[in-house]
Amino acid sequence: MRINEVILHEELLDVKSVINSSIKKLDKVFKSNKHELRIVGGAVRDLALDKTPKDIDLATDATPDEMIAILDKANIKYKPTGLEHGTITAILDNEPFEITTLRADTETDGRHAEVEFVRSWEEDAKRRDLTYNAMSMDMEGNVFDYFNGMDDLQDKVSNFVGDADERIKEDYLRILRYFRFQGRLSTPSWNEETLKTISSNVKGLQNISAERIWQEMSKVLAGNNVANVLTHMTKSGVSKVIGLSTNDLNKVKDKGNPIIALAQMGNTTDIAKRWRLSNNEAVLLDFLVKNKNNSLDQKKVEDMIADGIDKNLISALVTIQGKDLNVDAKVPDFPITGADLIAKGMNPGPQMGAKLNLLKQQWKQSNFTATKDDLLKENSDLGTQRGRLEYYLKKPVEDGMLVHLSGLGKFHKGNDDLADIVPERNGTYALHPDKWESTFYSLTNKDFKKIVHYKPRLIKAPTNMIVADMAIANKFYRTDNPEEQDQLAKEYKDSIGKDVSSMKMPEVIISTSVNEDEVFVTLKKDDIVVKVPKRRVEYFLDRHYKIVEKITKDTPMGDVIKDFYKSDAPQFKGKSKAKKRQMAIAAKLSMNEAVHTFMTGHDVTFGGQKYDEMEIEVTGVDNANKKYNIMILTPKELFGKTVAVSSRYMERGPWTKTETSNAFEGEKDAH
């Protein structure tokens, strides 16, 4: 250390990760010759940020000639890799170490500088761009910080060494370096005066080569805090000068592919020419620009693989769309070649190319299952969903036929909330042959060719079927928001009867009979009117529906009969007027004042044993046999048991109304 040098930072950095035996030997050799060797630049900055440096830059107060003499004396191999800049590469243990003499700028032109060799470490530090890049460190970890770089790192801000305007005018590329290093700070702070100085010098970037601009910008776009950095680059006018579009910054991810970032921000292939991107980079950008808005699914990915598109391009497209798709899927080879068509009598030429392309499209549409023989059949029609269905089923599908999947079972389990609002949805599922693939995939998540595993059976389309869009139903089941469900239920009902081609996932539902004895209640919310089973009323009341009509024990018999005549509830569909009258009378007679939903009995005998008290719930009425269906609530050992009890015993036996809140109590007032 020279007499006039002082340690300008009291902290010691942990140098164990970077100081190896070779560097220690070099340090010892230079010290023995009265010269100093230090680590400079980015390595010191990275160590201060607890990062492992990628490269180690060494500097010395020895001139190039003095360095050569020192290395010769120590029998250390070297190469004069940049004598004009004061750089010599020493080679120890087969490892190269670049060592540069301290320098000071004598003349600059905005990009290059004329230098002279100096002995002062501070003079050398003055020619650096940013304060924390101007620090140096000896082999014991002592930091020499001439411009408060450590403080700037702690404050998470980048400041130019000395006068910012002078530093920028010395080399306009420092503008982009400033933004790159700001991105490397965890949560960067922005100095408004520095940004103003950058804005006033931004046109100087026009003198920087396109290759150097891309070299810096590729690091910015692949770094951290990308959106934050690009926002300030745009505000200061840098983006405009270098020709960068910065739209949709919210889509750009940190530490990503810089080409993906360019495409996400709306840049076109023009920037590839302007910044002189490599051929591979330009191809990727062109591919992303053309395809980024074409939504991918696994089938489209596999089609791209089949078309021979580079998997790196596909992977980037999957990334830009934020999808989780398998880009390494195995796809078989296309089974047809030009030789096959020549054997069929076709001459080489444009028509053959068009035919091969057509056959390949049909092969892809068959999910790569069509064989050479299938494709070369004169009348093969694998270009339509019905044609592919016939191929999988190995039989023709006539007009007016549906496909019932016997091995599928009912798709929705338990209470079907959408069917409660749209009763037409109660029934058996079937597929429409003209548009079945998306519906089948939604139901099974299987390849189309797996349809044979679900025991497909062709059935004639019945008159009591509906066709609706299952894509809307899927949205209904994916939300818990009552308002969204109501709107989607309305959209689903509106889709019934529309043309199949206009639906995303047409589902055919063949209605099944509804229990005639089940009581339905009409409810309304805004302009939505539904008829639901009484067991489901509480669910809808919680969703702000109100009961708009209700037959109670107080309703006159004549009004009950009239209501049953005009009702369009599913249990009345196809019933004669006489049958509806019988159903109305039975319903009215079942509403006896003596029997309530919840009842308590005293001294009740059940199963040969007498119980002091028993609580029950009346769950149904068997009008034909004049019995009530009940479920025992207490005592505990009998909980859940169900039994049919005569109406006379319930009406005249030891039963009284249970004083417990009833979900349906008070409904007669809810008109």
C-alpha positions, 0 to 999 in steps of 0.5 A, a space after each residue: 500500500 502506498 503512503 498516501 493510500 488509506 482504507 476508505 471503508 472499515 468493513 472487511 468482505 469475505 473473500 474466501 470464495 474468490 481468492 484462490 492459491 493462484 491469486 494469492 501467489 500473484 499478490 505475493 509476487 507483486 508485493 515482493 516487487 513493491 507493487 500492489 494488486 487489487 480486485 476491482 469493479 464488479 467483483 467487489 460490488 457483487 461481494 458487497 451484495 453477498 453474491 458470487 462474482 462471475 469474473 475476477 478483474 485485477 488491477 495493479 499500479 505497475 506499468 505493462 513493462 513492469 508487469 512483464 519484468 515481474 512475471 518473467 522474474 517469477 517464471 510465470 507464463 503470460 500473454 500480452 492480450 491488450 498492451 495498448 490498454 495496459 492489459 496482460 494475462 498471467 497464466 497460473 495452474 492453467 488458469 488465466 488472470 487478466 491484470 490491467 495497469 491503472 489508467 486515467 482518461 485523457 480524451 473521450 468521444 462519447 464511446 472510446 477513450 484515450 488513456 494514460 497509465 497512472 500510479 493513483 488508484 483514485 485516479 483510476 476509480 474516477 474513470 469508472 461509471 458508477 460509484 459501486 463499480 469504482 471500488 477496489 479490494 485487497 486480498 485481505 478483504 479491505 475495501 477502498 471506496 472513494 465515492 461512497 459506493 457502499 452507501 449507495 448499495 445500502 440505499 439501493 440507488 445507482 449514482 454516477 462517479 462525480 458529475 453524472 453529465 460528464 460521465 455520460 458524455 464520456 460514454 453514452 452506453 453508460 445510460 443503458 448500464 445505469 438501468 441494467 445495474 438499477 435492475 440488479 438492486 433488490 428494490 431500486 430507488 430512483 434519483 430524479 436528478 440523475 434521470 433528468 441528466 439521462 433525458 438531456 443526453 439520451 440522443 447520444 445513444 444514437 451514436 452507439 452501435 446496434 450490437 452494443 445496445 442489444 448486448 446491454 438490453 438483453 441483460 436488462 430484459 433478462 434481469 430483475 425489476 424489469 417492468 420497473 426499469 423499463 417504466 423509467 427508461 420510457 419516462 426518460 425517453 430512452 425507449 423511444 430513442 433505441 426503438 423499444 416498444 414497452 406496452 403490456 409491461 405487466 406481462 413481462 416476467 423477471 429473469 426471463 427470456 429477453 426475446 419473449 419479453 420483446 414479444 410481450 411488449 408488442 415489439 415486431 421483427 423490425 427491432 430484430 433488424 434494428 438491433 441486429 439480433 442473431 438469426 436464431 433470435 430473429 426467428 424466435 421473435 418472428 414466431 412469437 409475434 405471429 403466434 402469441 395470440 393463437 391460444 394453445 392447448 395440448 393438441 395444438 402443441 402436438 400438431 406443431 411437433 408433428 409439423 416439425 416446429 422446433 421445440 424451443 419455439 414451442 416452449 417459448 410460445 407456451 411460456 408467453 401464454 402462461 400455459 402448462 403444456 407438455 412440449 416433449 410429447 411423443 408424436 408418431 411420424 406422418 405415415 405418408 410420403 410422396 412415394 406413396 402418392 406416386 404409387 397411387 398414380 399422382 405425378 410429382 408437383 404442386 398438386 402432390 404437395 397440396 395433397 400431402 398437406 391435406 392428408 397430414 391435416 386429416 392425420 392430425 385431426 385423427 389425433 395421429 391414429 389414422 394409418 396409411 391405408 386409412 388416409 389413402 382411402 378414396 372416400 376417407 373423411 377424417 376432416 370432420 368430427 363425424 368422420 373421425 367418430 365413424 373411424 373410431 367406432 368402425 361404423 357409420 353414424 346416420 343422421 338423427 343418431 346420438 352417441 350414448 356413453 354407457 360406461 361414463 355414468 352421470 357426470 355431476 355427483 350429488 345435488 346438481 345446482 344448475 339442474 335445480 335452476 334449469 330442470 331441463 338439465 335433469 337426464 342422461 348425457 349423450 354426444 352430438 356426432 357433428 360436434 362431440 370432441 370438445 364435450 368428450 374431452 371435458 367429460 373424460 380428459 381423454 384422447 378422442 380415440 379413447 371413446 371406445 373405452 366408454 362403451 359408446 352406443 348409437 341411439 336414435 335422437 328422442 323427442 324429449 331431448 335438449 341440446 345446450 352448451 356445456 361450456 357455460 355449465 362448466 363456468 357455472 360449476 367453477 364459480 361460487 358467486 351467486 350472481 355469476 351463477 344466476 347469469 350463467 344459468 340464464 345463458 345456459 337456458 338461452 343456449 338450449 335449442 341453438 344451432 350445434 355449430 354455434 356451441 363450444 361444447 354441445 351436450 345432449 340431455 335426454 330428460 328422465 321422469 321426475 318423482 311425481 310425489 316430490 313437492 316443488 316450490 316456485 321462487 324468483 330473484 329479479 327476472 329469474 324464475 325457478 321451480 325447485 324441490 322443497 328439499 332445496 328451497 333453503 339453499 335458494 333462500 340463502 341466495 336471495 331468492 323469494 318464494 312467489 307462490 306456495 300451496 298451503 293447507 289454507 289454500 282452497 281446494 279449487 285454487 289448488 286444482 287450478 294451479 296444478 292445471 296451469 303449472 309447467 313443472 316437470 312432474 306435470 309434463 304429459 299428464 292429462 287434466 284428470 291426472 293433474 286433478 288427482 295429484 292436486 287432491 292428493 297434495 291437498 289432503 296430505 297437508 293435514 294440520 295435525 302432522 308437521 315436519 318435525 314431531 315429538 312423541 311420548 311413550 313410543 314403542 319401536 322395535 319392541 322397546 318403549 321410549 319415553 321420548 322420540 323426535 322424528 322428521 316427516 320426510 315424505 307422504 305415501 298418498 296411495 298407501 296413506 302413510 308418512 315416511 319418517 326419519 328418527 332423530 332421537 334417541 341417539 341409538 336410533 338416529 337415521 332410521 327410516 320407517 313408514 307410519 300410518 297416517 292415522 297413527 301420526 294424526 291421532 297418536 302421541 305426537 306433538 309439534 317439535 318446538 324447533 326452528 324449521 327451515 320451511 316454517 313461515 313459508 306461507 307468509 313468503 308470497 
